[in-house]
């Protein structure tokens, strides 16, 4: 199986995305003050969309909430204009926690606590299909003998001598899997996505018939995963439904605004004391406004920043 990684192939398809909750009217206080809209939660992201103008919207993956990218920090303030308690805040906290707990479904892990009583500890909804003993990891000069597990969401290898020497590779991060020659003979070669480090891992599987079977099984499972991925984000909305009943879900399609239509759309959301570079800009005199202002981000004009309001 060759081509782009599954992470790249699935981008934008919202596969395995499950709607969880919504609330309106909710105000985007910092970016669109005074404008009501709808705040929606799924098991993968948070979205806000203006009630007046559908193209005025925000989409925020849960991963962006739990980590900082490129040392930029943005701050979003959503004000619930209803009196519902505890509201979406409690649901969002639970979803972020569920997202964090499910990272093994989506991230390559090295030297993790993967075994219990010398057997693979399965994740929720994970199904083990095969265990192949006598598989050597070819990362060292002599190879390292161990066992290979194949499940519906990942492949896992661990050393026979030291169980803590292991690797867990989710199908989401596998770019290619093939049989190729190595200095140890024919081997199963797994290449991971650039996002997971771009590793090329080799595994010696004997005899040749077993190697071909493992390759065929993994190729089939990768294709099945691509058609119906499992990201592992589990959240039981019914557990808190009595406390804050949800309104019926209405399907919403993403609306993409032409690039550059509103200048730097992020400008309104920089956290206090932070700009695109991560620190407040030096004050400069603006002849256009006749006063001192913080220097705009490179490529942004006063007119573009003003149009955001």
N, C-alpha and C positions, 0 to 999 in steps of 0.2 A: 504494500500500500504506500503510494508515494504522493507528493504534492504538499500543499500548505498544511500547517498543523491544524488540528481540530478546533483549537481556540480561535484561529483566524477564520476557518470555514464557517463557524457557527456565529461569528460576530454579526449582530443586527437581526438575527432570526428569533431571538427571545425564546429559544427552545427551553423547555422545562421551567418556564416562568409561570408562576401561579399568583393570581391576584389575591391579596390578603385583606385590605381595608382601604377605605377612603373617607374623607371628610370635606365638607364645604358648607359655608364659605370659609376659606382660609386666606389670609393676607400674606403676600411676600413682602414683609415689612421693610427689608433693607433695599431690595432691588426695584420693587414696584409698590411703593407705599401708597396706601389708600385704595389699592385695586384688589378686589376679592377674586378668588379662584378656587380650584379643587386640588387637594393634596391626596395622592394615591400611593399606596404601599403594595409592593409585590415581594416575593421572596428573594429578588435580585436587586431591586432598585426603588428609589423614591422619585416621584414626579410631581411637579406643580404646574398647573396650566391656568392661565387667566380666563375668567368667565367672559370678558369682553372681547378679547382677541386671542384666538386659539394658538397663533404662532408665537405668542409670548409665553414661553414655557421653560421649565428646568427639568432635566433628567440627571439623577445622581445615583450611580452604582453604589451598593453597600460597601464595596471595597474602598471607595473614595472617602467614605465616612470613617473608616477605621485606619486609614493610612494617609500620609502626606506625599504628594508627588512633586518632584522637581523643586522641593523646598518652597513651594508656594502654599499659602494658607488662605483659604476663603471661608467666609462666615455667612451663613444663611439664617435668617430669622423668619419663622413662619408663625403667624398669630392666628390661633383658632378663634373665629368670631362666634362660635357656638359656646355652650356651657357644658359640653360633654366632658366627663371625667372618667378615667384618666386620659381619655383621648388617644390620638395617634402616637403621642410621645412614648407611652408604655409599649405599644405595639412595635414601634421603631427600635426601642432598646432591645426587645426580645428578638427581633429579626437580626439586628447586628450581632447579638450574641450567638444566634443560630448560624449566621454566616461565618463567624470566626471559628466555631466548633467544626464546621464542615470543610475546612481548608484541605484536608488530606484527599478529598475528592478531586481537587483542582490543582494542587501544587505538588511538585516533585519533592520528596523527602529523603534525606540521607541520615543513616544511623538513628532511626527513630525507634520507639518502643512498639514494635509491630507484632510481637509474638506473645502468646499466653500458653503456658504448658507445651512449648515447642510447636505450637500451631499458630497460623495466622489469625490475628484478632480482626474479625470482619467488622466493617463499618455498617451502620444501619442501611438496610436495603441492598447491601452488597451480597453477591452470590458467588461462591468459589466454584469454578468449573474444573480446573486441573491443578494437580501438584506434580511436578517433575523433579525427582531427586537426581543427584549426580550432575548438576549443571554448574559449570565453572564460569565465574566472572573473570573476564580477560583483562581487567584493569591493572593487574600486576604481571611481572615477567613470567611467573610460574603458573598463574591462574589461581583462583580461589574456589574450592569446591563447596557447593551449597545446594539449596533447593529453590525452585522457581514456582511461584503461584500465579495462576491466571484467573481473574475474576471478571465480572461484568463492568467494572469501572477502572481497573488498573492492573498492572503486573508488578509483582513483588519478588525480589530475590534476597536471600540472606545466607550468610556463610554458615557452614556446618560446624566450624570450630568456634566461632564467636558470633552469636545471634545478633549482637549489636552492630555488626558490620553488615549493613543492609541498604537497600534502596527500594523506594516505592514510586512508581511512575504512573500517574493517571493517564488514561487514554487522551484526555483533553490536551496533554502536553506532548504527545507523541507525534512527530512529523512524518517519520518513515519507519517501517519495519521490514527487513529483508534478510535474505541469506547471502553471505559474502565470504570470500576467502580471507583467511588471516594466517598468521605464522603458526597458529595452532590447528589449522585446517579450516573446514567450513564452520561458520559460526552464525548465530542469530544476531543481527546488528540492529540496534534501536537508536534512532536519532531523535532528540527532543527539540522542542521549539526554542526559538531565541529567547522568549520570555522566561523559560526555565533554565537558561544557561547554555543552550545549544550543545548539550553533551552528545557524544557518540559512544554508546556502550555496547560491548560485545559479550556474548554468552556462548560457551561451547556446550552443545547438546548432543549426546551420543545415545544410540546409533543414528545414522542419517535418516532413517524412517521416522524416528521420534522428532528430530529437528524439523523435518518437513511438516509433520503433524502440528507441532507447536506454532510454526510460522503460519500455517493455514488457519489454525484456530484463532490466533491473534488478529490476523487480517480480517476474519469474519466478525470478530467482536468489535474491532475498531470501526468497521462499517456500520454495524448495528448501533454502536454508541453515537456515531455521527448522525444517524437517522433519529435516534431517541436518546439524547444525552441525559445523564443524571448528575446534577450539581450538588446534591446532598443537603440543600438548605431546607430544613424541616421546621415548620412553625404551625402550631395548632391554634388557629384563630378562634375556634369554638370554646377554648378554655377561658377566654375573656369576653365571649359574646354576651353573656348575661350582664356584665358590668357596663359594656358600651356596645349595643347592637349596631351592626354595620348596615349601611344603606345598600340597595341592590347595585351590583357591579354593572357598569356600562363600558362597552369596549371603546378604547380611545386609540386612534392611530397617531403615530408620530408625524409632526409637520416640520419639515426642514426649511429653515429660512436661508435665503441666498447668502453666501459668505460675504461678509463686509457690509451687510445691509444696515447694521446698527453699530458699526465701529467695534470697539472693545467691549463686548457684552459682559466680560468678567469684572470690569472696573468697579462696578457698584458693590461687588461682593468681596473685595479684598478685606481681610480682617484688619482692624485698627492697627496702624503701625507697620503694615506690610504692604508691599506692592509686588509687581511682577518679579522683581529681583529678590524679594524676601525682606526688604528693608524700606523704610520711608524715604521718598526722594527728597533731594534738597530743594528749598524754595527758590523759585525763579520769578522774574517780573514778566507778566503777560501784558504786552502792549494792547492786545485785543480786548482784554478785560479791564486794563488799567489798575491792576493790583498784583500782589505776590501770590503765587500758587505753587503747589507741589508739581514738579516737572512731570508731564504726562509720559506714559509708557512709550517706548520707541515705536514710531509709526502711527501713533494716535494723535488726533488733532483736537482742539478745544471744541470744535463743532461736533465731532463724533461723540465725545464724552457728554456734551450737553444733550445730544439726541437721545441718549439712554434714558434721561428723565422724561 
